[in-house]
Amino acid sequence: MAFELTREFLDDVEEAIEARNDSFVRQSLEDLYPADISNILYELEDKPAKYIIDLLDKEESAEIISNLDPYRRVDFLKLFDTAELAELINYIDSDDAADILNEQPGKVREEVIALLQNREKARYIIDLLHYEEDTAGGLMAKELVKCNINWSVVQCVDEIRRQAQKVEKVNSVYVVDDQGILKGRVSLKKLVLYKANTRVADIYDDDVISVESHQSAEEVAEIMERYDLESIPVVNVRGKLLGRITIDDIVDVIREQADLDRQAMTGLTGDAEDDDTVFASLKARLPWLMIGMAGGLLAARFMGFFENEIAVVPALAFFTTLIQGTGGNVGIQSSSVILQSLANKSVIETNTLQRLARVLLIGILNGLVLSLIVFAFNMLLLRTEFKLAIVVSIALISVVLVASFTGTVTPLILDKFGVNPAVATGPFITTANDILGIAVYFMTARMLL
Amino acid sequence: MAFELTREFLDDVEEAIEARNDSFVRQSLEDLYPADISNILYELEDKPAKYIIDLLDKEESAEIISNLDPYRRVDFLKLFDTAELAELINYIDSDDAADILNEQPGKVREEVIALLQNREKARYIIDLLHYEEDTAGGLMAKELVKCNINWSVVQCVDEIRRQAQKVEKVNSVYVVDDQGILKGRVSLKKLVLYKANTRVADIYDDDVISVESHQSAEEVAEIMERYDLESIPVVNVRGKLLGRITIDDIVDVIREQADLDRQAMTGLTGDAEDDDTVFASLKARLPWLMIGMAGGLLAARFMGFFENEIAVVPALAFFTTLIQGTGGNVGIQSSSVILQSLANKSVIETNTLQRLARVLLIGILNGLVLSLIVFAFNMLLLRTEFKLAIVVSIALISVVLVASFTGTVTPLILDKFGVNPAVATGPFITTANDILGIAVYFMTARMLL
């Protein structure tokens, strides 16, 4: 039932636009949902995309545009004059409208707001523009249905009727007092089931979870997930109802967070995408590659101190890959496990010393298993000299221990300083482990050979 | 307003349980939501946890238990006999009930189902046990409110009243025909706003997105995200309404997928957690460490072929870290970008040749920048011999190209064969790149030195 975009479909639509065959284009798009048409726009040049928007009715166009991702949208909307933008914004919920206008230059933003016919929406947007993007205030929409605690069910239903045009999805009606302070909520189910003259005060649920406008998007996501909420009211510090956040926006927050983590883990800067320009691609990739390179040069410089040892026993150099690779893998595994427990904020912090003791125990066991296997391989298959085989195995245990420790401690420290701890599973920790690995290995060699 | 679990709170509760001070325990937990009490259970031993469950009323206990994660739950429920389990299951929605029973041994499962007082729930559960866990059928709950297309609004409201006890959250009422085929939905908002004698056929929305029971959990997540749905009906191949999936279950699917990807990327097998037993920890970590180790030994064996070169020019060995590290980083970056575009399934596949051409262009540019900088460092700071500096820079460009290519192609191939492509950013691709890097470097050296 979900639409599957194909190359043939797209070619047909593009051809029809070229030929200005409006009826064919309209007919092709008729059965599609706005989200599907948004996906079609990604595949089109700006001009044919604008052609489609102009062809459709304003309400549908508005939804298509609010579905676009910001990067595409900011370019695309350059084709619209401020009057066109204002017409579309009229149909867009205040939260998305504020996001869209936030992407625009200040002058465009002010003009569009001035041109809005719906003055209530204009006020909503002006209000929302004050909040930071990644906070509850930045995520909330002002559109919601609220009723006074002193009303009856029928007054409440009248209010829903009045607001029905404005609020697309009504999950529950928020109950406020005369000062606008949030008191609770009453579900539509109850409004359907109770008699018209029942007082809201008698049936509302006073046990409602809310967030304050300054709370971070991640906190909101964590709370909505924990309590399985479909929407959450946003209040100010005095408890006054300001807006509401729906779960679809939170799903986007979760996705974005996962993408950011993945990028941090894989050494990409900013929001790298497959179809970025070549320049954007280099900008996202080069910084961490440079850091890795600096680490590599440092390692080279360090190995330079052991030139004589390597000249006498070239086999010493053979095992650098093994030592560094194992160290890197152990470090990344350890930090990944810590990341997981950091993400699960509801868990009480276990004693740090206990945690480290556990980590080191696991490190010793991992290191022992690996170094015994490597020793066996060295003696039986590679026919490595006995002394060198001992050096390699001892260095391996040491490196596994060091990497377990740094892999555990680094994300904890980064998190403490407010840096995304996921970078600790990326090139940063790998590079550090490479240098540490070399150091441990050659020190061991100098002592034992 | 969300509850923050503290060590002091927990100590007080544990003490009160020890002292069998029921009134204190009850009072401490009174204001908490079931999800918060679930989090408290994670921090307690099994016996005090069971004590809490026995103390609370059955409906709340049931919700606390369905909130627990499966690993903890399966152990904890061993303390319950089948009669106790059946009593709890009576209060749990069919989707969670089927999950809980699926975790139990077959004998327990059958006994509990036989003991269920609510025979409708028993039928629901038996039905749900047939579906694969990671499909729409495995995610859906049977509890939903449906009405016949020929009914009036008042008949519909009566049906909601009848089902109100059973279905906790009612977002919309599904509309079916006499054969139970899904025809559409009618929102509670409409039922509130239209007159009692209005026919459902006149006001229902026939344009409803559904999924078939065999579709994968990821497909369902993608569809619900794309169309911003709070719940989605599940039908069989003939369009008969079977159940519904709510967004909170999909949020869990998204989280789990992100966790699985992270684990694959960081070389952990299975669901590794910070507080695993030491044995579970080793089991999760050792497999990929062994693969990395095998790669390291292979690299050592390969470098053995170049023992004479290294003996003559030990400096040759200094740059293995640089070459391998850069290759590893480039490979991981490239596969991460491809992962991102694979996750975004709604995008039409771009021409593979075009994509590879772009990737190689970016690789050449990255490689050129890095190798020029390295060359400058080698000549000016490290005072590397000219010929060796040339070898290092040429090998660096080659390795960046090779890693860009394998980093791009590997996740595409893995995805084609149904393997989670995220493993391509993990130890697998790093190990492959280490060996390739060594090979490219020493071949270049043999040719040019």
Interface residues (C-beta under 8 A of the other chain):
Chain A: M1 A2 L5 T6 R7 L10 Y33 A35 D36 N39 Y42 E43 V157 I160 R161 A164 K169 V170 N171 S187 L188 K189 L191 V192 L193 I209 S210 V211 E222 I223 E225 R226 Y227 D228 L229 E230 T246 I247 D248 I250 V251 D252 I254 R255 A258 D259 D261 R262 Q263 M265 T266 G267 L268 A272 E273 D274 D275 V278 S281 L282 A284 R285 L286 W288 L289 M290 G292 M293 G295 G296 L297 A299 A300 R301 M303 G304 E307 N308 I310 A311 P314 A315 A317 F318 F319 T320 T321 L322 I323 Q324 G325 T326 G328 N329 V330 I332 Q333 S335 S336 V337 I338 L339 Q340 S341 S346 V347 I348 T350 R355 R358 L361 I362 L365 N366 V369 L370 I373 V374 F377 L382 T425 P427 T430 T431 D434 I438
Chain B: M1 A2 L5 T6 R7 L10 Y33 A35 D36 N39 Y42 E43 V157 I160 R161 A164 K169 V170 N171 S187 L188 K189 L191 V192 L193 I209 S210 V211 E222 I223 E225 R226 Y227 D228 L229 E230 T246 I247 D248 I250 V251 I254 R255 A258 D259 D261 R262 Q263 M265 T266 G267 L268 A272 E273 D274 D275 V278 S281 L282 R285 L286 W288 L289 M290 G292 M293 G295 G296 L297 A299 A300 R301 M303 G304 E307 N308 I310 A311 P314 A315 A317 F318 F319 T320 T321 L322 I323 Q324 G325 T326 G328 N329 V330 I332 Q333 S335 S336 V337 I338 L339 Q340 S341 S346 V347 I348 T350 R355 R358 L361 I362 L365 N366 V369 L370 I373 V374 F377 L382 T425 P427 T430 T431 D434 I438
